[in-house]
Amino acid sequence: MAAPDSRRLRADAQRNRDRLLDAAVRAFSQEGPDVTLDAIAKDAGVGIGTLYRHFPTREALVEAAYRNELGRLCDAAADLLRTMPPDEATRAWMDRFVDYMTTKQGMAGALRAVIASGGNPYEQSRDRLTATMTTLLRAGAAAGTVRSDVEPGDVLVSLSGVPLAAGEPAQREQARRLLDLLMDGLRFGATSAD
């Protein structure tokens, strides 16, 4: 009987952690780095003690929230490739990338505080994003729908500029057009490049 209870507690703990991470992203993105941890715990529907059990410092929470967003973005590629043709999966992932970048910009103050305290929330970002983009591009090249001569890092740099060029979230239509243009460039000559 002890085993089912312990599994239930682990599931509850994971659910609480996930709620805290979601609440932290919202709070740091919308309210800035000075939002109280009490407000984050309340938004997540847990007590402050639960927050501190999972994240002993503000910096640990910020870093975990950012890395969780990065993980969601990178993990989404495999799911998209399972359900869509590679070029469509790549385009859908691009939308998620813009959302990720917008969140990252919103969390900039909180992330700077982590760096100032000696942390490095970006330590794995480049490698994970490059690996994800490589997977998407290779799948597209293998299917003949995406050029095979494109560097993943170049695509990521181009993608990073979209939220900056499009401005506020209200300019989502322009971001969509810019992503479509980038995707058209990836498709151009896809069959002849192979």
N, CA, C and O of each residue as an XYZ file, in Angstrom:
776
protein
N       0.809     -1.201      0.000
C       0.000      0.000      0.000
C       0.846      1.256      0.000
O       0.398      2.288     -0.499
N       2.050      1.206      0.540
C       2.895      2.394      0.595
C       3.292      2.847     -0.808
O       3.433      4.047     -1.047
N       3.471      1.930     -1.719
C       3.915      2.297     -3.071
C       2.922      3.200     -3.780
O       3.344      4.206     -4.351
N       1.601      2.898     -3.780
C       0.686      3.810     -4.457
C       0.689      5.205     -3.857
O       0.596      6.187     -4.593
N       0.794      5.318     -2.519
C       0.824      6.637     -1.899
C       2.058      7.417     -2.317
O       1.969      8.611     -2.606
N       3.222      6.749     -2.354
C       4.450      7.446     -2.714
C       4.417      7.882     -4.183
O       4.919      8.955     -4.517
N       3.828      7.059     -5.066
C       3.682      7.476     -6.467
C       2.764      8.684     -6.564
O       3.034      9.615     -7.323
N       1.685      8.672     -5.802
C       0.751      9.790     -5.827
C       1.436     11.069     -5.361
O       1.242     12.127     -5.961
N       2.234     10.986     -4.298
C       2.941     12.158     -3.801
C       3.934     12.680     -4.833
O       4.056     13.890     -5.022
N       4.637     11.781     -5.495
C       5.568     12.235     -6.525
C       4.816     12.919     -7.659
O       5.291     13.925     -8.187
N       3.685     12.411     -8.035
C       2.885     13.046     -9.093
C       2.387     14.408     -8.625
O       2.403     15.372     -9.391
N       1.945     14.493     -7.372
C       1.501     15.777     -6.825
C       2.653     16.779     -6.795
O       2.488     17.945     -7.152
N       3.806     16.310     -6.370
C       4.972     17.188     -6.312
C       5.346     17.688     -7.706
O       5.682     18.860     -7.876
N       5.290     16.815     -8.692
C       5.599     17.225    -10.062
C       4.575     18.228    -10.573
O       4.928     19.208    -11.229
N       3.310     17.981    -10.270
C       2.254     18.907    -10.687
C       2.466     20.278    -10.041
O       2.311     21.306    -10.700
N       2.822     20.293     -8.751
C       3.089     21.563     -8.066
C       4.284     22.275     -8.691
O       4.259     23.490     -8.886
N       5.319     21.519     -9.000
C       6.507     22.109     -9.626
C       6.150     22.710    -10.979
O       6.563     23.826    -11.292
N       5.392     21.979    -11.775
C       4.988     22.480    -13.089
C       4.158     23.753    -12.965
O       4.350     24.699    -13.729
N       3.235     23.779    -12.003
C       2.416     24.979    -11.791
C       3.278     26.167    -11.362
O       3.059     27.298    -11.798
N       4.257     25.893    -10.505
C       5.160     26.965    -10.077
C       5.964     27.522    -11.244
O       6.136     28.735    -11.356
N       6.453     26.651    -12.105
C       7.229     27.106    -13.259
C       6.369     27.943    -14.206
O       6.811     28.984    -14.693
N       5.147     27.490    -14.466
C       4.244     28.258    -15.329
C       3.929     29.619    -14.717
O       3.940     30.636    -15.411
N       3.652     29.633    -13.426
C       3.342     30.892    -12.741
C       4.554     31.824    -12.747
O       4.410     33.035    -12.916
N       5.742     31.258    -12.562
C       6.956     32.071    -12.559
C       7.190     32.719    -13.921
O       7.529     33.900    -13.995
N       7.014     31.964    -14.985
C       7.188     32.534    -16.331
C       6.214     33.685    -16.533
O       6.606     34.755    -16.999
N       4.954     33.476    -16.188
C       3.963     34.551    -16.324
C       4.364     35.766    -15.509
O       4.357     36.890    -16.010
N       4.711     35.537    -14.266
C       5.013     36.646    -13.361
C       6.256     37.420    -13.792
O       6.221     38.648    -13.877
N       7.348     36.717    -14.064
C       8.574     37.406    -14.440
C       8.435     38.086    -15.802
O       9.044     39.131    -16.032
N       7.646     37.508    -16.704
C       7.438     38.102    -18.031
C       6.553     39.337    -17.962
O       6.796     40.320    -18.662
N       5.531     39.289    -17.124
C       4.551     40.374    -17.086
C       4.851     41.436    -16.034
O       4.590     42.620    -16.246
N       5.403     41.007    -14.896
C       5.589     41.940    -13.792
C       7.045     42.303    -13.531
O       7.322     43.240    -12.782
N       7.969     41.581    -14.131
C       9.378     41.902    -13.973
C      10.054     41.118    -12.873
O       9.444     40.265    -12.229
N      11.341     41.423    -12.663
C      12.149     40.622    -11.748
C      11.807     40.804    -10.266
O      12.209     39.987     -9.438
N      11.079     41.853     -9.930
C      10.801     42.133     -8.522
C       9.489     41.564     -8.016
O       9.107     41.833     -6.876
N       8.793     40.793     -8.821
C       7.556     40.174     -8.366
C       7.860     39.316     -7.139
O       8.917     38.689     -7.059
N       6.948     39.294     -6.205
C       7.221     38.528     -4.982
C       7.038     37.037     -5.223
O       6.221     36.614     -6.040
N       7.816     36.256     -4.493
C       7.671     34.810     -4.572
C       6.329     34.381     -3.991
O       5.755     33.382     -4.424
N       5.829     35.130     -3.017
C       4.490     34.845     -2.472
C       3.436     34.937     -3.571
O       2.535     34.101     -3.641
N       3.546     35.952     -4.431
C       2.577     36.122     -5.521
C       2.666     34.958     -6.507
O       1.647     34.500     -7.024
N       3.868     34.486     -6.763
C       4.048     33.351     -7.674
C       3.435     32.096     -7.073
O       2.729     31.355     -7.758
N       3.704     31.858     -5.791
C       3.140     30.680     -5.126
C       1.618     30.745     -5.136
O       0.951     29.746     -5.404
N       1.078     31.910     -4.847
C      -0.382     32.071     -4.826
C      -0.970     31.802     -6.209
O      -1.978     31.107     -6.333
N      -0.344     32.350     -7.243
C      -0.821     32.115     -8.614
C      -0.776     30.632     -8.971
O      -1.641     30.136     -9.693
N       0.230     29.930     -8.466
C       0.367     28.497     -8.739
C      -0.582     27.661     -7.889
O      -0.751     26.467     -8.135
N      -1.199     28.282     -6.896
C      -2.125     27.550     -6.037
C      -1.431     26.699     -4.988
O      -1.977     25.693     -4.534
N      -0.216     27.107     -4.601
C       0.529     26.376     -3.577
C       1.004     27.359     -2.514
O       0.935     28.573     -2.704
N       1.477     26.835     -1.417
C       2.035     27.668     -0.361
C       3.474     28.029     -0.643
O       4.139     27.403     -1.468
N       3.947     29.048      0.055
C       5.326     29.505     -0.144
C       6.329     28.420      0.247
O       7.413     28.342     -0.331
N       5.975     27.588      1.218
C       6.856     26.485      1.618
C       7.073     25.501      0.480
O       8.176     24.988      0.291
N       6.013     25.242     -0.274
C       6.132     24.349     -1.433
C       7.068     24.954     -2.468
O       7.888     24.249     -3.057
N       6.949     26.257     -2.691
C       7.843     26.926     -3.637
C       9.292     26.743     -3.189
O      10.149     26.361     -3.986
N       9.564     27.019     -1.903
C      10.942     26.923     -1.422
C      11.456     25.482     -1.385
O      12.664     25.269     -1.488
N      10.585     24.502     -1.242
C      11.032     23.106     -1.306
C      11.558     22.763     -2.696
O      12.529     22.021     -2.844
N      10.906     23.310     -3.696
C      11.338     23.051     -5.077
C      12.461     23.979     -5.523
O      13.368     23.566     -6.246
N      12.395     25.233     -5.087
C      13.336     26.266     -5.553
C      13.796     27.078     -4.347
O      13.100     28.002     -3.924
N      14.952     26.748     -3.792
C      15.380     27.382     -2.546
C      15.702     28.874     -2.663
O      15.753     29.575     -1.652
N      15.918     29.362     -3.885
C      16.207     30.792     -4.079
C      15.415     31.320     -5.268
O      14.938     30.560     -6.111
N      15.290     32.626     -5.310
C      14.647     33.290     -6.444
C      15.392     32.942     -7.729
O      14.771     32.657     -8.753
N      16.716     32.966     -7.674
C      17.522     32.679     -8.858
C      17.292     31.255     -9.359
O      17.243     31.017    -10.566
N      17.150     30.309     -8.427
C      16.888     28.921     -8.823
C      15.550     28.815     -9.543
O      15.421     28.059    -10.505
N      14.555     29.565     -9.085
C      13.232     29.560     -9.726
C      13.304     30.173    -11.119
O      12.761     29.613    -12.072
N      13.966     31.309    -11.242
C      14.083     31.974    -12.548
C      14.788     31.060    -13.542
O      14.324     30.870    -14.666
N      15.919     30.496    -13.112
C      16.682     29.631    -14.008
C      15.886     28.401    -14.411
O      15.895     28.007    -15.578
N      15.204     27.797    -13.463
C      14.392     26.609    -13.769
C      13.235     26.968    -14.701
O      12.910     26.198    -15.606
N      12.615     28.119    -14.492
C      11.497     28.540    -15.348
C      11.981     28.751    -16.784
O      11.335     28.314    -17.736
N      13.119     29.421    -16.929
C      13.662     29.647    -18.264
C      14.032     28.319    -18.937
O      13.689     28.092    -20.097
N      14.720     27.460    -18.216
C      15.135     26.171    -18.809
C      13.932     25.285    -19.127
O      13.967     24.507    -20.080
N      12.888     25.401    -18.344
C      11.665     24.653    -18.629
C      11.051     25.121    -19.953
O      10.597     24.306    -20.756
N      11.042     26.426    -20.171
C      10.525     26.961    -21.437
C      11.388     26.487    -22.612
O      10.868     26.112    -23.663
N      12.694     26.509    -22.422
C      13.603     26.011    -23.458
C      13.335     24.531    -23.740
O      13.283     24.116    -24.898
N      13.166     23.744    -22.690
C      12.884     22.321    -22.851
C      11.584     22.075    -23.592
O      11.520     21.211    -24.466
N      10.550     22.825    -23.250
C       9.262     22.678    -23.949
C       9.414     22.963    -25.434
O       8.887     22.238    -26.278
N      10.140     24.029    -25.739
C      10.348     24.396    -27.137
C      11.091     23.294    -27.879
O      10.657     22.862    -28.947
N      12.190     22.844    -27.329
C      13.000     21.833    -28.011
C      12.277     20.496    -28.104
O      12.351     19.819    -29.129
N      11.587     20.119    -27.054
C      10.853     18.847    -27.065
C       9.689     18.858    -28.052
O       9.278     17.806    -28.542
N       9.162     20.037    -28.343
C       8.022     20.140    -29.260
C       8.378     19.680    -30.669
O       7.503     19.218    -31.401
N       9.635     19.797    -31.061
C      10.025     19.440    -32.432
C       9.711     17.978    -32.739
O       9.175     17.669    -33.804
N      10.038     17.091    -31.826
C       9.782     15.667    -32.065
C       8.287     15.394    -32.207
O       7.871     14.620    -33.069
N       7.487     16.031    -31.362
C       6.031     15.856    -31.456
C       5.500     16.390    -32.782
O       4.651     15.760    -33.412
N       5.991     17.532    -33.201
C       5.545     18.112    -34.474
C       5.943     17.220    -35.647
O       5.155     17.019    -36.571
N       7.158     16.688    -35.612
C       7.600     15.812    -36.704
C       6.805     14.514    -36.770
O       6.674     13.918    -37.839
N       6.279     14.077    -35.637
C       5.455     12.861    -35.635
C       4.076     13.110    -36.254
O       3.440     12.179    -36.748
N       3.623     14.341    -36.227
C       2.242     14.616    -36.644
C       2.120     15.428    -37.930
O       1.013     15.611    -38.436
N       3.238     15.919    -38.467
C       3.184     16.783    -39.659
C       4.328     16.447    -40.607
O       5.328     15.856    -40.198
N       4.177     16.822    -41.867
C       5.332     16.732    -42.770
C       6.444     17.650    -42.232
O       6.148     18.647    -41.573
N       7.712     17.327    -42.503
C       8.821     18.078    -41.907
C       8.808     19.584    -42.151
O       9.128     20.352    -41.244
N       8.449     20.020    -43.349
C       8.442     21.464    -43.588
C       7.342     22.153    -42.781
O       7.545     23.259    -42.280
N       6.196     21.519    -42.652
C       5.120     22.088    -41.840
C       5.472     22.046    -40.356
O       5.129     22.961    -39.607
N       6.151     20.996    -39.935
C       6.591     20.898    -38.542
C       7.599     22.007    -38.234
O       7.556     22.617    -37.165
N       8.501     22.260    -39.178
C       9.491     23.321    -38.984
C       8.806     24.677    -38.874
O       9.158     25.489    -38.018
N       7.835     24.918    -39.733
C       7.127     26.210    -39.688
C       6.343     26.352    -38.384
O       6.327     27.431    -37.791
N       5.699     25.290    -37.935
C       4.959     25.333    -36.666
C       5.920     25.563    -35.502
O       5.601     26.297    -34.566
N       7.096     24.939    -35.559
C       8.092     25.134    -34.508
C       8.572     26.577    -34.479
O       8.847     27.118    -33.409
N       8.673     27.199    -35.639
C       9.092     28.601    -35.702
C       8.145     29.500    -34.901
O       8.591     30.416    -34.210
N       6.843     29.237    -34.994
C       5.888     30.007    -34.195
C       6.185     29.850    -32.707
O       6.158     30.820    -31.950
N       6.464     28.636    -32.308
C       6.786     28.378    -30.900
C       8.085     29.069    -30.507
O       8.222     29.556    -29.385
N       9.035     29.110    -31.433
C      10.297     29.792    -31.150
C      10.058     31.273    -30.886
O      10.635     31.838    -29.957
N       9.218     31.901    -31.690
C       8.911     33.319    -31.481
C       8.253     33.530    -30.117
O       8.558     34.501    -29.424
N       7.353     32.628    -29.731
C       6.743     32.716    -28.397
C       7.815     32.590    -27.310
O       7.802     33.334    -26.330
N       8.727     31.658    -27.486
C       9.830     31.462    -26.537
C      10.679     32.729    -26.435
O      11.010     33.168    -25.333
N      11.031     33.314    -27.578
C      11.852     34.528    -27.566
C      11.119     35.687    -26.899
O      11.727     36.476    -26.176
N       9.833     35.788    -27.139
C       9.033     36.844    -26.505
C       9.030     36.656    -24.986
O       9.173     37.621    -24.236
N       8.868     35.423    -24.544
C       8.914     35.119    -23.108
C      10.287     35.449    -22.545
O      10.402     36.049    -21.476
N      11.326     35.055    -23.269
C      12.698     35.314    -22.819
C      12.932     36.821    -22.689
O      13.555     37.268    -21.726
N      12.440     37.602    -23.645
C      12.578     39.059    -23.565
C      11.837     39.601    -22.347
O      12.326     40.502    -21.665
N      10.661     39.049    -22.079
C       9.892     39.475    -20.917
C      10.586     39.145    -19.612
O      10.441     39.863    -18.623
N      11.338     38.060    -19.610
C      12.046     37.626    -18.406
C      13.454     38.212    -18.310
O      14.215     37.834    -17.420
N      13.810     39.119    -19.204
C      15.186     39.610    -19.291
C      15.714     40.141    -17.962
O      16.839     39.823    -17.578
N      14.929     40.937    -17.261
C      15.391     41.485    -15.989
C      15.670     40.400    -14.967
O      16.683     40.450    -14.269
N      14.789     39.430    -14.872
C      14.979     38.332    -13.926
C      16.184     37.482    -14.321
O      16.931     37.028    -13.455
N      16.377     37.262    -15.620
C      17.521     36.475    -16.081
C      18.836     37.215    -15.835
O      19.843     36.592    -15.501
N      18.833     38.545    -15.999
C      20.040     39.326    -15.696
C      20.412     39.201    -14.223
O      21.593     39.137    -13.883
N      19.413     39.168    -13.353
C      19.674     39.013    -11.916
C      20.321     37.657    -11.627
O      21.197     37.561    -10.768
N      19.897     36.615    -12.336
C      20.509     35.294    -12.165
C      21.979     35.345    -12.586
O      22.845     34.806    -11.898
N      22.252     35.988    -13.706
C      23.625     36.097    -14.201
C      24.475     36.909    -13.223
O      25.623     36.557    -12.953
N      23.907     37.994    -12.696
C      24.636     38.826    -11.730
C      24.981     38.053    -10.463
O      25.971     38.357     -9.796
N      24.166     37.055    -10.131
C      24.440     36.256     -8.926
C      25.380     35.077     -9.209
O      25.653     34.270     -8.321
N      25.871     34.985    -10.445
C      26.829     33.935    -10.789
C      26.239     32.761    -11.542
O      26.969     31.831    -11.883
N      24.945     32.769    -11.814
C      24.314     31.687    -12.560
C      24.479     31.848    -14.060
O      24.873     32.909    -14.543
N      24.180     30.805    -14.777
C      24.239     30.862    -16.239
C      23.034     30.127    -16.809
O      23.138     28.957    -17.178
N      21.883     30.810    -16.884
C      20.687     30.134    -17.383
C      20.791     29.726    -18.847
O      20.060     28.845    -19.300
N      21.689     30.356    -19.582
C      21.816     30.090    -21.020
C      22.823     28.997    -21.347
O      23.082     28.730    -22.521
N      23.387     28.369    -20.344
C      24.466     27.411    -20.526
C      24.165     26.353    -21.595
O      25.045     26.018    -22.388
N      22.966     25.835    -21.629
C      22.618     24.766    -22.559
C      21.809     25.248    -23.763
O      21.532     24.465    -24.672
N      21.435     26.503    -23.779
C      20.496     27.007    -24.785
C      20.969     26.801    -26.213
O      20.261     26.206    -27.025
N      22.150     27.285    -26.520
C      22.640     27.229    -27.899
C      22.713     25.788    -28.406
O      22.258     25.489    -29.509
N      23.285     24.904    -27.599
C      23.422     23.510    -28.020
C      22.062     22.851    -28.235
O      21.859     22.140    -29.220
N      21.139     23.087    -27.318
C      19.814     22.466    -27.448
C      19.064     23.015    -28.657
O      18.440     22.256    -29.399
N      19.121     24.314    -28.855
C      18.421     24.908    -29.993
C      19.047     24.466    -31.314
O      18.332     24.180    -32.274
N      20.362     24.412    -31.365
C      21.040     23.973    -32.589
C      20.702     22.517    -32.904
O      20.444     22.170    -34.056
N      20.706     21.678    -31.890
C      20.361     20.268    -32.104
C      18.924     20.128    -32.600
O      18.647     19.313    -33.480
N      18.026     20.909    -32.047
C      16.622     20.853    -32.470
C      16.467     21.321    -33.908
O      15.789     20.676    -34.708
N      17.092     22.439    -34.234
C      16.993     22.950    -35.604
C      17.643     21.974    -36.582
O      17.142     21.796    -37.693
N      18.733     21.348    -36.195
C      19.383     20.353    -37.043
C      18.427     19.199    -37.336
O      18.324     18.749    -38.477
N      17.740     18.729    -36.322
C      16.777     17.641    -36.495
C      15.680     18.040    -37.476
O      15.333     17.268    -38.370
N      15.139     19.228    -37.313
C      14.066     19.696    -38.204
C      14.562     19.833    -39.643
O      13.891     19.398    -40.579
N      15.734     20.436    -39.815
C      16.258     20.635    -41.169
C      16.617     19.316    -41.848
O      16.365     19.137    -43.040
N      17.194     18.409    -41.100
C      17.531     17.102    -41.686
C      16.285     16.347    -42.115
O      16.269     15.710    -43.169
N      15.246     16.419    -41.301
C      13.989     15.744    -41.660
C      13.419     16.355    -42.934
O      12.942     15.638    -43.814
N      13.469     17.671    -43.030
C      12.971     18.343    -44.232
C      13.808     18.032    -45.457
O      13.262     17.825    -46.541
N      15.125     17.995    -45.304
C      16.003     17.676    -46.425
C      15.777     16.232    -46.883
O      15.751     15.950    -48.081
N      15.616     15.325    -45.920
C      15.369     13.919    -46.270
C      14.054     13.754    -47.021
O      13.933     12.889    -47.888
N      13.069     14.583    -46.685
C      11.772     14.522    -47.369
C      11.775     15.316    -48.672
O      10.817     15.250    -49.442
N      12.846     16.066    -48.921
C      12.925     16.869    -50.143
C      12.100     18.141    -50.091
O      11.810     18.727    -51.134
N      11.717     18.578    -48.903
C      10.882     19.770    -48.780
C      11.631     20.979    -48.224
O      11.094     22.086    -48.203
N      12.876     20.769    -47.772
C      13.704     21.836    -47.229
C      15.101     21.685    -47.817
O      15.598     20.572    -47.987
N      15.717     22.800    -48.120
C      17.071     22.785    -48.678
C      18.019     22.037    -47.753
O      17.878     22.084    -46.531
N      18.976     21.356    -48.341
C      19.946     20.590    -47.554
C      21.216     21.388    -47.279
O      22.087     20.908    -46.553
N      21.347     22.579    -47.829
C      22.575     23.372    -47.701
C      22.451     24.507    -46.685
O      23.180     25.495    -46.772
N      21.547     24.378    -45.737
C      21.283     25.447    -44.770
C      21.927     25.089    -43.435
O      21.817     23.958    -42.962
N      22.594     26.060    -42.840
C      23.217     25.881    -41.528
C      22.181     26.143    -40.433
O      21.522     27.182    -40.457
N      22.025     25.239    -39.489
C      21.056     25.436    -38.405
C      21.279     26.737    -37.639
O      20.317     27.408    -37.264
N      22.531     27.095    -37.406
C      22.824     28.339    -36.686
C      22.337     29.563    -37.433
O      21.886     30.528    -36.814
N      22.421     29.539    -38.766
C      21.932     30.667    -39.562
C      20.426     30.818    -39.429
O      19.912     31.932    -39.336
N      19.730     29.705    -39.421
C      18.275     29.754    -39.274
C      17.912     30.301    -37.897
O      16.999     31.116    -37.767
N      18.628     29.852    -36.875
C      18.335     30.324    -35.519
C      18.584     31.825    -35.366
O      17.809     32.523    -34.712
N      19.666     32.316    -35.969
C      19.931     33.756    -35.914
C      18.814     34.515    -36.626
O      18.346     35.542    -36.134
N      18.390     34.013    -37.773
C      17.286     34.645    -38.498
C      16.006     34.642    -37.679
O      15.299     35.647    -37.606
N      15.716     33.499    -37.062
C      14.519     33.390    -36.227
C      14.567     34.348    -35.041
O      13.550     34.931    -34.664
N      15.744     34.506    -34.459
C      15.891     35.375    -33.290
C      15.561     36.822    -33.626
O      15.120     37.579    -32.760
N      15.771     37.203    -34.865
C      15.470     38.574    -35.267
C      13.998     38.855    -35.489
O      13.582     40.013    -35.478
N      13.204     37.818    -35.690
C      11.782     38.027    -35.997
C      11.047     38.759    -34.875
O      10.374     39.751    -35.158
N      11.140     38.324    -33.623
C      10.406     39.058    -32.590
C      10.936     40.478    -32.399
O      10.176     41.375    -32.031
N      12.221     40.691    -32.642
C      12.775     42.037    -32.529
C      12.234     42.927    -33.644
O      11.866     44.076    -33.400
N      12.187     42.402    -34.860
C      11.696     43.173    -35.998
C      10.192     43.417    -35.921
O       9.712     44.487    -36.294
N       9.458     42.429    -35.439
C       7.998     42.541    -35.390
C       7.521     43.394    -34.221
O       6.391     43.882    -34.242
N       8.346     43.583    -33.216
C       7.959     44.443    -32.095
C       7.068     43.738    -31.100
O       7.210     42.541    -30.848
N       6.161     44.489    -30.547
C       5.268     44.002    -29.490
C       4.441     42.805    -29.958
O       4.285     42.594    -31.160
N       3.905     42.012    -29.009
C       3.047     40.881    -29.381
C       1.873     41.282    -30.276
O       1.349     40.444    -31.009
N       1.455     42.543    -30.229
C       0.354     42.994    -31.086
C       0.728     42.932    -32.565
O      -0.151     42.970    -33.426
N       2.022     42.837    -32.868
C       2.502     42.772    -34.241
C       2.664     41.327    -34.707
O       3.501     41.035    -35.561
N       1.876     40.442    -34.155
C       1.977     39.017    -34.462
C       1.795     38.732    -35.956
O       2.398     37.800    -36.489
N       0.981     39.519    -36.616
C       0.757     39.322    -38.054
C       2.054     39.541    -38.839
O       2.352     38.787    -39.766
N       2.817     40.557    -38.478
C       4.088     40.782    -39.152
C       5.057     39.642    -38.853
O       5.779     39.197    -39.745
N       5.081     39.173    -37.631
C       5.942     38.040    -37.289
C       5.572     36.826    -38.142
O       6.454     36.113    -38.620
N       4.276     36.588    -38.333
C       3.831     35.464    -39.160
C       4.349     35.616    -40.588
O       4.826     34.652    -41.187
N       4.256     36.823    -41.127
C       4.734     37.055    -42.495
C       6.242     36.840    -42.606
O       6.721     36.251    -43.576
N       6.986     37.319    -41.610
C       8.434     37.140    -41.627
C       8.811     35.661    -41.535
O       9.747     35.214    -42.198
N       8.083     34.904    -40.713
C       8.349     33.469    -40.609
C       8.012     32.752    -41.904
O       8.733     31.846    -42.322
N       6.921     33.152    -42.540
C       6.569     32.558    -43.839
C       7.655     32.842    -44.875
O       8.003     31.970    -45.671
N       8.183     34.049    -44.862
C       9.243     34.412    -45.787
C      10.500     33.576    -45.532
O      11.124     33.083    -46.472
N      10.857     33.425    -44.289
C      12.012     32.592    -43.937
C      11.785     31.142    -44.366
O      12.682     30.502    -44.914
N      10.595     30.637    -44.117
C      10.293     29.255    -44.496
C      10.328     29.090    -46.012
O      10.798     28.067    -46.511
N       9.838     30.078    -46.744
C       9.913     30.008    -48.209
C      11.371     29.933    -48.670
O      11.682     29.224    -49.626
N      12.258     30.657    -47.999
C      13.685     30.592    -48.322
C      14.270     29.218    -48.042
O      15.146     28.752    -48.770
N      13.790     28.569    -46.990
C      14.267     27.217    -46.680
C      13.762     26.205    -47.700
O      14.430     25.211    -47.983
N      12.588     26.460    -48.244
C      12.015     25.533    -49.228
C      12.572     25.761    -50.619
O      12.636     24.818    -51.407
N      12.979     26.979    -50.949
C      13.398     27.333    -52.295
C      14.484     26.390    -52.768
O      15.536     26.268    -52.141
N      14.224     25.735    -53.861
C      15.203     24.810    -54.441
C      15.425     23.554    -53.633
O      16.447     22.886    -53.794
N      14.474     23.217    -52.757
C      14.666     22.045    -51.891
C      14.932     20.777    -52.690
O      15.807     19.992    -52.324
N      14.207     20.568    -53.755
C      14.390     19.316    -54.507
C      15.644     19.348    -55.348
O      16.264     18.308    -55.568
N      16.041     20.543    -55.833
C      17.243     20.590    -56.662
C      18.532     20.632    -55.841
O      19.602     20.326    -56.366
N      18.449     21.010    -54.552
C      19.649     21.072    -53.721
C      20.144     19.679    -53.345
O      21.308     19.523    -52.976
N      19.292     18.674    -53.431
C      19.676     17.317    -53.021
C      20.398     16.608    -54.069
O      20.790     15.456    -53.879
